[in-house]
Amino acid sequence: MEPFLEPPETGGTSGGLVTLNFILMIYGTAPTGTYTYALLYNATNGSFTSGTNSLITTTSTTVSANTVSFVVNTTNLSNGYYTVIWSTTGVLPVILTGFTATAQAGNGLLQWSTSQETGSDHFDIERQADATGFTTIGTVSAKGASTTTATYSFTDSHPAAGWNYYRLKTLDIDGNSTYSAIRSIYFEANEQVALTIYPNPVTDRLHITVANATGEISVLVIKLHGTDGAEPAIKLRQYPGYPGERSY
């Protein structure tokens, strides 16, 4: 948890300059003048995993011994949490300002936004639904370079029954990567199956599409009118529970 900063009230030193010092050794690394540093702000969350993250405009940045110092005009500071971020390549990373996961019509809708991107390449969407770990279920191209808010979304059309855990893996053009916080959605098993049958009426072929099935599927096909007085045809077929299309 980062320190909570309460800037001066209006009046007095309002509108003046304040220096924020960060002892970088606390973060497990020694500062160096070849890195690029920035001041990150969140109004509500000191772990910076929820709420809105944004970069603060600074007057100057200096590195001395184990300390990184930012000089900031107090008019740019609000009540909230502040931390230091840095890049070893001289390019600031993608600033993720929001990431949500919600259930929508049996699908998992993931939405996220960034306030800044430099050298970003793409986002891998990863999901974990059991104890086997995260796997990539999709990819979304990044803006590459942006100083304004950019929004993204991805739909998981085949979530597993039970808890689904999601995270974003951000990759830049050099192959460096970072992970977002984890979001989760719970799906009931009976909410997963989606059945589509066409055409109606049927002429010579019936198409049945089943999506998001978690068990074995039983399909009963009845031909209502026999040919030349023959009895109606009845067929019962079973298929493993996976998305696909069958024709009869």
Backbone as a ProteinNet text record, in pm:
[ID]
protein_1_A
[PRIMARY]
MEPFLEPPETGGTSGGLVTLNFILMIYGTAPTGTYTYALLYNATNGSFTSGTNSLITTTSTTVSANTVSFVVNTTNLSNGYYTVIWSTTGVLPVILTGFTATAQAGNGLLQWSTSQETGSDHFDIERQADATGFTTIGTVSAKGASTTTATYSFTDSHPAAGWNYYRLKTLDIDGNSTYSAIRSIYFEANEQVALTIYPNPVTDRLHITVANATGEISVLVIKLHGTDGAEPAIKLRQYPGYPGERSY
[TERTIARY]
83.5	0	87.1	59.1	137.1	87	173.1	131.8	18.7	-71.1	-181.1	-134.5	-149.9	-103.3	-221.8	-220.5	-323.7	-257.1	-275.2	-210.1	-261.1	-190.6	-231.6	-369	-441.8	-569.8	-546.2	-655.5	-646.7	-598.3	-505.1	-446.6	-312.5	-237	-106.2	-11	30.4	125.2	55.8	-76.6	-148.7	-91.4	-69.9	-14.7	136.8	200.3	344.9	394.2	520.3	581.8	605.6	592	617.7	703.6	791.3	878.1	831.4	808.5	770.9	890.9	936.9	1054.2	1014.1	1071.5	1048.2	1182.7	1196.9	1318.9	1301.5	1367	1340.6	1385.8	1479.4	1523.2	1408.5	1307.4	1188.8	1117.5	1130.2	1063.8	1150.4	1265.3	1349.5	1446.2	1472	1567.5	1639.1	1756.1	1831.9	1805.7	1782.1	1754.5	1877.8	1853.8	1961.9	1912.8	2001.3	1965.6	1928.7	1955.9	1922.6	1778.6	1709.7	1570.7	1480.7	1357.4	1255	1155.9	1127.9	1040.5	917.5	808.1	685.4	609.5	521.5	442.7	301.2	256.9	125.1	31.9	-93.1	-191.7	-317.7	-372.8	-502.3	-577.4	-698.7	-773.3	-820.3	-841.1	-908	-832.3	-738.9	-679.1	-527.7	-468.6	-324.7	-247.5	-316.4	-247.8	-254	-330.8	-338.8	-393.2	-475.2	-534.2	-679.3	-738.3	-874.9	-885.5	-1002.4	-1015	-946.6	-911.8	-849.8	-706.6	-613.2	-473.7	-445.1	-372.3	-339.1	-201.4	-134.1	-2.1	-16.1	72.5	73.5	183.8	147.9	247.6	344.1	472.5	574.5	657.6	714	802.3	941.7	989.3	1120.3	1129.3	1223.3	1249	1399.1	1440.8	1583.6	1607.6	1728.8	1769.1	1894.3	1890.5	2006.2	2017	2129.6	2150.3	2034.5	1958	1848.3	1712.5	1710.8	1586.2	1554.9	1428.5	1375.6	1283.4	1305.9	1229.7	1155.2	1028	945.6	909.6	927.6	880.4	748.7	641.7	507.4	442.2	367.7	287.5	168.7	139.5	32.7	-104.4	-118.7	-246.7	-270.8	-165.7	-179.3	-199.1	-208.4	-219.8	-358.5	-410.1	-539.1	-522.2	-618.1	-614.6	-611.7	-525	-518.7	-383	-356.7	-235.1	-143.2	-12.5	87.3	197.3	248.6	361.2	448.4	566.2	658.5	656.1	656.6	670.9	791.5	849.8	969.9	983.3	1066.2	1094.7	1245	1295.4	1439	1481.8	1384.9	1416.9	1408.8	1376.2	1362	1226	1133.3	997.8	900.1	808.6	711.9	617.4	574.6	488	344.8	262.8	119.6	60.8	-18.5	-84.4	-228.4	-257.1	-390.6	-474.9	-583.5	-664.3	-792.9	-824.4	-945.5	-951.2	-1006.2	-1021.4	-1139.1	-1244.7	-1363.8	-1399.8	-1467.5	-1516.6	-1659.2	-1754.2	-1894.7	-1957.9	-2057.9	-2133.2	-2237.8	-2250.3	-2345.3	-2398.3	-2524.9	-2591.9	-2512.5	-2458.5	-2383.5	-2240.7	-2197.4	-2060.4	-1986.7	-1855.5	-1774.8	-1727.5	-1774	-1735.4	-1624.1	-1508.1	-1392.6	-1373.7	-1358.7	-1338	-1224.9	-1139	-1028.6	-993.7	-918.6	-880	-739.1	-674.5	-539.7	-537.9	-453	-439.1	-315.8	-224.5	-102.4	-45.5	3.8	71.5	190.3	302.7	422.3	489.9	492.9	556.7	477.2	347.9	265.9	235.2	227.1	202.3	63.9	36.4	-94.6	-121	-245.7	-287.3	-324.8	-269.7	-315.6	-420	-534.8	-636.9	-619.3	-595.9	-570.5	-682	-714	-821.8	-777	-821.4	-800.6	-934.8	-971	-1098.2	-1078.8	-955.2	-926.4	-786.3	-728.2	-597.9	-480.2	-505.8	-397.3	-324.5	-371.2	-304.2	-372.9	-320.3	-378.6	-338.5	-433.6	-408.3	-460.7	-400	-441.8	-564.8	-670	-793.9	-820.3	-736.7	-757	-650.2	-645.6	-547.7	-616.2	-582.7	-635.2	-516.7	-513.9	-405.5	-411.5	-294.7	-286.2	-271.1	-286.8	-276	-132.1	-36.3	103.9	160.7	91.4	134.5	10.6	-11.2	-129.7	-108	-153.7	-148.8	-289	-390.1	-528.8	-589.2	-706.1	-770.6	-806.8	-767	-800.7	-879.6	-986.1	-1071.5	-1065.9	-1077.1	-1070.5	-1177.4	-1209.6	-1303.2	-1275	-1315.5	-1301.9	-1414.3	-1475.2	-1583.8	-1539	-1548.2	-1522.6	-1653.4	-1663.9	-1789.2	-1807.3	-1702.2	-1710.8	-1655.2	-1712.8	-1663.4	-1697.2	-1619.4	-1643.4	-1748.5	-1814.5	-1907.1	-1828.3	-1880.2	-1810.8	-1734.2	-1627.6	-1549.5	-1454	-1451.7	-1357.6	-1274.3	-1141.7	-1051.6	-980.1	-978.5	-921.7	-810.9	-712.1	-610.4	-561.5	-502.1	-446.3	-293.8	-236.4	-91.4	-59.7	5.6	40	181	196.4	327.7	363.2	490.3	534.9	608.9	655.5	717.6	851.9	910.6	1037.4	1018.6	891.4	863.5	851.8	867.9	848.6	701.5	669.1	529.4	501.9	379.1	330	190.5	148.7	17.9	-72	-200.1	-299	-340.7	-426.6	-491.1	-588.2	-630.4	-717.7	-863.6	-949.9	-1093.6	-1161.9	-1278.7	-1345.3	-1494.2	-1550.3	-1693.6	-1736.7	-1854.6	-1908.9	-2023.4	-2020.6	-2124.9	-2189.2	-2321.7	-2393.8	-2384.9	-2382.3	-2366.9	-2481.7	-2604	-2718.4	-2730.7	-2639.6	-2642.2	-2548.2	-2479.2	-2374.6	-2420.7	-2521.9	-2556.7	-2639.6	-2596.6	-2670.8	-2698.6	-2826.7	-2868.7	-2930.5	-2882.6	-2937.9	-2975.7	-3099	-3148.6	-3197.1	-3155.3	-3199.1	-3181.1	-3253.8	-3360.3	-3493	-3590.3	-3724.4	-3825.8	-3899.3	-3906.3	-3786	-3764.5	-3653.9	-3696.8	-3606.6	-3634.8	-3562	-3427.3	-3352.9	-3244.7	-3208.2	-3101.2	-3127.6	-3111.5	-3130.7	-2994.8	-2968.3	-2842.7	-2869.6	-2791.5	-2803	-2666.3	-2660.1	-2536	-2548.6	-2453.1	-2452.8	-2324.4	-2337.7	-2221.4	-2217.8	-2097.1	-2073.9	-2130.5	-2148.8	-2199.5	-2090.2	-2125.8	-2027.2	-2038.3	-2143.1	-2158.6	-2187.6	-2233.7	-2266.7	-2401.7	-2413.8	-2535.5	-2612.5	-2741.8	-2829.2	-2919.6	-2921.1	-3002	-3103.8	-3231	-3339.8	-3400	-3392.5	-3444	-3560	-3676.7	-3796.7	-3843.8	-3858.5	-3914.5	-4063.4	-4142.2	-4285.3	-4361	-4320.5	-4393.8	-4305.9	-4352.2	-4277.5	-4285.9	-4206.8	-4205.9	-4277.9	-4374.9	-4450.4	-4515.6	-4569.7	-4642	-4555.5	-4423	-4333.9	-4353.8	-4312.2	-4323.6	-4229.1	-4265.7	-4174.9	-4040.4	-3935.1	-3799.7	-3761.9	-3704.5	-3660.2	-3512.5	-3428.5	-3286.6	-3243	-3164.3	-3108.3	-2956	-2889.5	-2744.8	-2687.6	-2568.7	-2501.5	-2362.7	-2324.6	-2194.4	-2132.2	-1999.7	-1934	-1973.7	-1968.9	-2012.7	-1908.9	-1898.3	-1808.5	-1877.4	-1841.5	-1906.3	-1887.1	-1993.9	-1981.8	-2115.1	-2113.1	-2234.4	-2251.9	-2378	-2411.1	-2522.6	-2517.8	-2619.9	-2687.3	-2819.1	-2895.4	-2979.2
-118.7	0	123.8	215.3	337.1	441.8	537.8	642.2	725.7	768	856.2	998.7	1079.3	1216.9	1311.6	1403	1505.5	1640.1	1696.2	1822.5	1937.2	2050.8	2165.1	2216.6	2270.3	2331.9	2456.7	2504.6	2626.7	2742.5	2819.3	2929.5	2886.2	2978.4	2944.5	2905.5	2773.9	2728.6	2680.3	2699.5	2656.6	2724.3	2648.7	2701.8	2700.5	2659.8	2651.6	2516	2486.6	2361.8	2273.4	2143.8	2047.1	1935.2	1878.9	1770.3	1638.6	1539.7	1405.5	1314.3	1250.3	1163.8	1017.2	934.1	790	719.5	639.9	560.2	432.7	426.2	320.1	183.1	177.6	47.6	-28.8	43.7	-21.5	-105	-62.8	-131.1	-243.5	-267.3	-379	-350.1	-222.2	-188.1	-59.2	-40.1	82.7	180	307.9	405.3	434.4	472.5	510.1	620.2	707.1	818.6	778	651.8	606.8	559.1	543	501.8	623.1	597.6	701	680.5	786.6	777.4	864.9	824.9	903.1	885.5	981.1	982.4	937.7	831.2	772.2	801.1	832.6	873	787.4	753.4	686	745	787	857.8	765.7	636.8	549.4	422.9	378	246.5	254.2	226.7	235.2	121.8	14.1	-93.5	-73	28.3	67.9	-42.5	-133.5	-242.5	-217.6	-109.6	-73	78.8	129.2	273	323.5	450.2	512	553.2	502.4	543	651.4	753.5	860.4	915.4	966.7	1026	1171.3	1213.6	1349.9	1429.1	1548.4	1636	1688.5	1671.8	1717.5	1829.3	1911.2	2019.6	1967.8	1873.7	1814.3	1680.1	1597.9	1467.1	1451.4	1412.8	1394.4	1261.9	1209	1083.8	1111.1	1075.1	1095.3	977.8	907.1	788.3	691.6	658.2	563.3	630.4	760.1	835.9	897.3	884.2	953.4	1063.4	1186	1301.4	1368.4	1399.6	1471.6	1607.2	1711.8	1844.5	1868.7	1894.8	1904.6	2032.6	2098.3	2212.3	2161.2	2220.8	2171.1	2176.9	2259.2	2262.7	2134.6	2054.5	1927.7	1809.5	1835.6	1727.6	1726.6	1605.5	1586.4	1482.1	1474.1	1370.3	1232.9	1145.8	1012.6	949.4	846.7	766.8	794.2	795.8	824.3	718.5	683.5	591.1	626.9	568.4	592.2	472.4	498.5	393	428.6	326.1	352.1	252.6	288.7	202.7	192.4	72	51.2	82.6	96.2	120	267.2	352.5	494.4	531	431.4	455.2	415.2	503.6	472.5	361.9	275.6	164.4	209.9	113.6	138.3	165.3	270.9	302.8	252.7	143.1	84.6	158.4	222.2	303.7	236.6	121.7	51.3	-85.5	-183.8	-319.1	-384.5	-418.5	-479.4	-606.8	-696.8	-821.4	-842.7	-853.9	-869.2	-978.8	-1045.6	-1147.4	-1078	-1123.1	-1061.7	-1168.1	-1205.5	-1303.8	-1434.4	-1481.5	-1606.3	-1594.6	-1473.3	-1449.4	-1366.2	-1364.3	-1280.7	-1157.6	-1040	-915.6	-848.3	-834.1	-769.1	-632.5	-530.2	-394.2	-329.6	-257.8	-189	-62	24.1	151.4	187.5	269	316.8	469.1	533.6	678.4	717.7	622.4	649.7	519.4	521.6	405.9	454	388.9	417.9	286.3	252.7	129	4.6	17.6	-100.2	-175.6	-307.3	-390.8	-455	-530.9	-595.7	-640.9	-678.8	-735	-881.1	-969	-1107.5	-1118.2	-1177.8	-1199.9	-1342	-1353.7	-1485.1	-1521.4	-1651.3	-1700.5	-1825.2	-1836.3	-1957.3	-2001.9	-2127.1	-2180	-2303.2	-2344.3	-2459.5	-2439.5	-2546.9	-2536.4	-2549.2	-2550.1	-2572	-2443.9	-2328.9	-2203.3	-2125.9	-2007.7	-1919.6	-1964.1	-1951.1	-1976	-1857	-1831	-1720.7	-1760.7	-1678.2	-1708	-1605	-1503.8	-1404.3	-1297.6	-1218	-1110.7	-987.4	-871	-743	-651.9	-594.2	-504.2	-375.3	-324.3	-200.3	-80.7	38.6	160.3	185.3	141.7	162.3	288.8	400	528.3	614.7	658.3	738.5	815.2	939.7	1020.7	1056.4	997.9	1017.9	884	888.4	766	675.7	549.5	448.6	338	291.7	189.1	61.4	-51.3	-181.7	-273.2	-378.6	-478.7	-613.4	-717.6	-854.3	-937.3	-1024.2	-1109.7	-1254.5	-1314.7	-1457.8	-1530.5	-1587.2	-1650	-1790.9	-1846.4	-1983.9	-1995.9	-1924.3	-1937	-2073.7	-2116.6	-2244.4	-2227.1	-2335	-2330.1	-2309	-2224.6	-2194.9	-2064.3	-2052.8	-1929.3	-1923.1	-1809.2	-1779.5	-1658.7	-1674.9	-1567.6	-1512.3	-1379.9	-1315.2	-1216.8	-1204	-1100.4	-1059.5	-940.5	-889.1	-897.1	-941.5	-938.4	-836	-727.7	-621	-642.4	-645.9	-666.3	-545.3	-502.3	-391.8	-444.9	-353.2	-394.2	-463.1	-449.8	-515.8	-651.4	-691.5	-819.5	-815.5	-697	-685.1	-696.2	-746.8	-768.3	-734.4	-696.3	-672.6	-731.8	-761.1	-820.2	-724.5	-733.3	-654.2	-727.7	-662.1	-730.4	-835.2	-927.9	-1037	-1000.2	-1028.8	-1010.4	-1146.3	-1162.2	-1292.4	-1278.8	-1382.8	-1392.7	-1536.2	-1550.7	-1684.1	-1711.7	-1830	-1870.5	-1999.8	-1999.6	-2121.9	-2215.9	-2345.8	-2442.7	-2435.9	-2412.8	-2411.7	-2282.5	-2189.6	-2065	-2069.5	-2183	-2186.4	-2229.5	-2315.8	-2376.5	-2281	-2263.2	-2182	-2268.7	-2279.3	-2368.7	-2287.3	-2311.7	-2246.2	-2352.9	-2345.3	-2442.2	-2366.2	-2408.8	-2342.6	-2439.2	-2420.5	-2321	-2371.1	-2285.1	-2319.8	-2254.9	-2331.1	-2478.1	-2542.5	-2670.6	-2746.2	-2802.5	-2796.7	-2855.5	-2988.9	-2983.3	-3108.7	-3128.5	-3020.3	-3033.8	-2942	-2997.3	-2922.7	-2897.4	-2772.9	-2735.2	-2705.8	-2768.1	-2746.5	-2701.9	-2581.8	-2528.4	-2520.2	-2580.9	-2580.9	-2514.4	-2414.6	-2343	-2352.5	-2359.6	-2353.1	-2471.3	-2585.2	-2701.4	-2760.2	-2805.1	-2858.8	-3009.6	-3071.9	-3215.9	-3276.4	-3402	-3466.7	-3418.4	-3402.6	-3349.9	-3464.7	-3471.5	-3567.8	-3492.9	-3535.6	-3471.5	-3572.3	-3537	-3622.1	-3558.2	-3625.9	-3574.6	-3662.5	-3600.7	-3674.5	-3622.4	-3710.6	-3674.6	-3700.1	-3592.7	-3604.4	-3677.6	-3669.9	-3731.7	-3834.5	-3957.5	-4062.8	-4049	-4126.6	-4125.8	-4249.2	-4231	-4342.2	-4425.8	-4359.1	-4429.4	-4491.2	-4468.6	-4526.8	-4457.5	-4522.2	-4465.1	-4346.6	-4246.9	-4133.9	-4181.7	-4117.7	-4156	-4085.6	-4160.4	-4104.8	-4141	-4038.9	-4062.3	-3998.1	-4069.3	-4016.6	-4025.6	-3910.6	-3909.6	-3832.9	-3872.5	-3806.9	-3762.1	-3640.3	-3585.4	-3526	-3524.6	-3460.3	-3313.5	-3262.1	-3124.4	-3022.1	-2988	-2881.4	-2801.6	-2674.3	-2592.5	-2651.9	-2654	-2706.6	-2709.8	-2752.3	-2755.7	-2894.4	-2943.2	-3073.2	-3052.9	-3130.6	-3123.7	-3257.5	-3256.3	-3379.8	-3374.6
0	0	0	-94.8	-103.6	-4.3	35.8	128.7	72.8	163.7	125	142.1	37.7	40	45.8	143.3	152.6	128.7	7.7	-25.9	60.3	58.9	138.5	98.1	194.3	163.4	79	18.3	-61.4	24.7	-28.7	48.1	104.2	162.3	217.3	106.6	104.4	2.6	-123.8	-130	-249.5	-372.8	-478	-600.5	-601.7	-489.7	-484.6	-529.4	-503.1	-543	-421.4	-441.5	-335.8	-394.9	-314	-359.4	-298.5	-382.4	-338.4	-358.8	-250.1	-254.7	-241.6	-324.3	-319	-305.7	-199.5	-181.3	-262.7	-376.3	-472.9	-424	-329.7	-278.4	-214	-166	-108.7	-214.7	-340.8	-451.1	-508.4	-446.1	-487.1	-598.9	-627.4	-732.3	-695.8	-751.5	-727.5	-841.7	-812.3	-918.5	-1001.6	-1124.1	-1213.8	-1306	-1346	-1431.7	-1572.7	-1610.9	-1746.1	-1757.7	-1643.8	-1645.3	-1665.2	-1707.1	-1716.2	-1602	-1525.6	-1409	-1428.9	-1364.5	-1370.4	-1239.5	-1210.7	-1088.1	-1121.3	-1054.5	-1080.3	-963.1	-993.8	-892.4	-901.1	-783.7	-774.7	-656.6	-677.6	-573.4	-461.6	-489.8	-392.5	-355.9	-439.2	-418.2	-414.5	-297.1	-281.4	-343.7	-386.1	-457.2	-608	-653.5	-794.2	-883	-826.2	-903.2	-938.2	-884.8	-919.1	-917.2	-950.9	-960.8	-1086.2	-1087.8	-1205.5	-1176	-1254.3	-1245.1	-1347.8	-1309.9	-1403.2	-1372.1	-1475.4	-1459.7	-1415.1	-1326.9	-1275.5	-1345.6	-1390.7	-1453.9	-1348.1	-1371.1	-1276.3	-1336.5	-1248.6	-1292.9	-1323.2	-1240.1	-1262.5	-1191.8	-1237.3	-1177.1	-1159.9	-1039.2	-1014.2	-944.4	-965.7	-901	-821.2	-692.3	-605.8	-510.6	-517.7	-433.1	-455.6	-349	-361.2	-376.2	-400.6	-398.7	-535.1	-574.2	-691.3	-640.7	-685.6	-636.6	-750.9	-724.3	-819.6	-759.8	-836.1	-796.9	-869.4	-791	-847.3	-798.4	-885.8	-844.8	-765.5	-652.6	-565.6	-632.3	-734.3	-804.6	-883.5	-905.6	-978.1	-884.9	-753.9	-656.6	-593.6	-575.7	-508.6	-399.3	-307	-205.1	-271.2	-226.1	-284.3	-265.4	-345.4	-334.5	-452.3	-424.2	-526.6	-521	-636.6	-642.6	-761.8	-766.5	-875.5	-969.7	-1098.7	-1199.1	-1285.1	-1346.3	-1426.2	-1539.4	-1634.5	-1748.8	-1765	-1785.4	-1805	-1947.6	-2038.5	-2179.4	-2216.6	-2121.2	-2151.1	-2203.9	-2212.2	-2261.1	-2152.3	-2117.4	-2013.5	-2059.2	-1970.1	-2007	-2031	-2068.3	-2081.8	-1943.5	-1932.2	-1805.9	-1813.3	-1744	-1742.6	-1639	-1684.1	-1593.7	-1550.3	-1607.5	-1567.1	-1631.2	-1558.9	-1611.5	-1539.7	-1614.7	-1556.2	-1630.4	-1562.2	-1621	-1572.1	-1664	-1628.2	-1713.5	-1655.7	-1728.3	-1814.3	-1938.9	-2030.5	-2125.5	-2103.6	-2189.1	-2201	-2089.5	-2090.5	-2136.6	-2171.4	-2213.5	-2108.6	-2117.9	-2030	-2106.6	-2064.7	-2131.5	-2053.2	-2115.5	-2054.3	-2118.3	-2036.3	-2085.4	-2007.8	-2078.1	-2011	-2087.6	-2020.1	-2081.4	-2038	-2118.4	-2088.2	-2102.5	-2024.4	-2034.6	-2113.4	-2131.4	-2207.4	-2259.7	-2382.9	-2441	-2522.3	-2502.6	-2581	-2614.9	-2741.5	-2783.3	-2750.5	-2724.1	-2694.3	-2822.4	-2813.9	-2931.3	-2926.3	-2819.5	-2808.9	-2665.9	-2642.5	-2514.6	-2534.9	-2452.7	-2447.4	-2336.8	-2368.3	-2267.4	-2215.5	-2086.2	-2025.9	-1928.8	-1925.9	-1839.1	-1764.4	-1641.3	-1562.4	-1507.8	-1538.5	-1491.5	-1403.7	-1382.9	-1297.9	-1239.6	-1190.2	-1123.5	-1219.1	-1349.5	-1444.8	-1480.9	-1434.4	-1464	-1574.8	-1603.5	-1704.2	-1844.3	-1936.2	-2077.3	-2158.2	-2272.8	-2357.7	-2438.1	-2431.7	-2504.1	-2614.2	-2624.8	-2728.9	-2726	-2831.9	-2845.6	-2902.7	-2848.3	-2897.6	-2927.2	-3045.2	-3082.8	-3001.4	-2963.4	-2886.5	-2980	-2924.5	-3004.8	-3051.1	-2969.6	-3005.5	-2947.6	-2970.2	-2914.7	-2894.9	-2770.8	-2741.7	-2612.5	-2611.1	-2489.2	-2441.6	-2505.2	-2464.4	-2425.2	-2364.6	-2318.2	-2435.7	-2426.1	-2526.1	-2458.4	-2521.4	-2462.3	-2546.9	-2478.3	-2542.9	-2483.7	-2558.5	-2506.6	-2572.6	-2503.6	-2554.2	-2494.5	-2575.4	-2528.3	-2524.9	-2408.2	-2393.1	-2421.6	-2542	-2585	-2531.1	-2472.2	-2424.1	-2282	-2186.1	-2048.2	-1991.4	-1895.4	-1829.7	-1720.6	-1684.1	-1572.8	-1443.2	-1354.4	-1229.8	-1240.4	-1160.9	-1158.2	-1276.3	-1342.5	-1449.9	-1407	-1407.8	-1365.9	-1488.7	-1499.7	-1617	-1577.5	-1664.8	-1649.8	-1787.8	-1795.1	-1919.8	-1914.7	-2022.7	-2038.4	-2146.2	-2107	-2200.8	-2253.3	-2384.4	-2445.8	-2530.7	-2521.2	-2603.4	-2725.5	-2809.7	-2935.6	-2915.2	-2795.8	-2764.8	-2698.9	-2678.4	-2616.3	-2465.9	-2403.5	-2259.2	-2225.8	-2107.6	-2072.6	-1926.4	-1898.9	-1763.8	-1752.4	-1627.8	-1604	-1527.8	-1556.6	-1484	-1357.5	-1280.3	-1168.9	-1225.2	-1141.7	-1184.5	-1156.3	-1252.7	-1237.9	-1252.7	-1192.3	-1194.4	-1224.4	-1287.5	-1315.7	-1287	-1225.9	-1199.1	-1295.7	-1359.4	-1452.2	-1402.8	-1395.4	-1365.4	-1484.7	-1457.5	-1565.5	-1665.2	-1616.7	-1706.9	-1785.6	-1765.1	-1841.2	-1961.6	-1978.9	-2079.2	-2217.9	-2226.1	-2353.5	-2438.8	-2562.3	-2658.4	-2780.5	-2819.6	-2927.2	-3040.4	-3162.8	-3280.3	-3383.1	-3433.6	-3532.1	-3655	-3775.2	-3897.5	-4015.3	-4127.1	-4147.4	-4090.7	-4088.1	-4042.8	-4137.5	-4216.5	-4213.5	-4283.4	-4255.2	-4313.6	-4447.7	-4546.1	-4676.9	-4692.5	-4704	-4721	-4615.3	-4540.3	-4442	-4322.7	-4203.6	-4079.1	-4014.6	-3977.4	-3912.7	-3764.9	-3678.2	-3534.1	-3482.2	-3426.1	-3370.7	-3219.1	-3148	-3002.1	-2955.1	-2869.2	-2816.9	-2665.7	-2611.2	-2466.9	-2389.6	-2455.1	-2383.1	-2295.3	-2174.6	-2082	-2064.7	-2115.9	-2103.8	-2239.7	-2240.9	-2367.1	-2416	-2546.8	-2607.5	-2671.6	-2644.4	-2709.9	-2806.5	-2932.9	-3035.5	-3087	-3075.4	-3122.8	-3246.1	-3360.9	-3487.2	-3531.9	-3552.5	-3592.7	-3727.7	-3824.3	-3953.8	-3947.3	-3952.1	-3924.5	-4034.2	-4158.9	-4268.8	-4337.2	-4340.1	-4406.3	-4556.9	-4627.2	-4773.2	-4824.1	-4915.3	-4973.3	-4864.7	-4764	-4660	-4553.3	-4558.5	-4458.1	-4324.6	-4216.4	-4082.4	-4067	-3983.4	-3957.7	-3905.9	-3952.1	-3911.4	-3781.8	-3687.4	-3560	-3541.2	-3514.6	-3493.2	-3361.9	-3285.4	-3161.6	-3171	-3162.5	-3172.4	-3053.2	-3010.8	-2898.8	-2942.3	-2896	-2928.9	-2802.8	-2794.7	-2679.4	-2669.3	-2549.1	-2524.3	-2562.3	-2690.6	-2731.4	-2842.7	-2858	-2959.3	-3097.3	-3177.2	-3311.8	-3382.5	-3507	-3588.7	-3643.4	-3642	-3699.7	-3801.6	-3909.1	-4012.9	-4027	-4053.5	-4065.9	-4193.9
[MASK]
++++++++++++++++++++++++++++++++++++++++++++++++++++++++++++++++++++++++++++++++++++++++++++++++++++++++++++++++++++++++++++++++++++++++++++++++++++++++++++++++++++++++++++++++++++++++++++++++++++++++++++++++++++++++++++++++++++++++++++++++++++++++

